[in-house]
């Protein structure tokens, strides 16, 4: 994992997401060089927003599985709408427990802080 790589000195820098960032900051094992966890931070770093959540598929597969692709796109939009209409605590309740690995409060705070990064319609 990213955290294990940092702890074992296998990497000295990297780009990661929540809840990994919050966990590393909480333990003092890392510091943030460029913070793109918010719309403001991302705009400051990149000059605009950055779509960190995306669906990637090969064109050939898309062409051969149009119905499945549409279902995936619909699920993605449904998820974005859920994020925009629910609190970090409500979102955390739907996630696997290992996502917050003993720090549910930190995970909920990270979810609440990052919600603005996701548009409700993709």
PyMOL commands that set and color helices and strands:
alter all, ss='L'
color gray80, all
select helices_A, chain A and resi 2-7+20-27+39-46+59-64+66-85+88-94+97-99+104-117
alter helices_A, ss='H'
color red, helices_A
deselect
rebuild
show_as cartoon
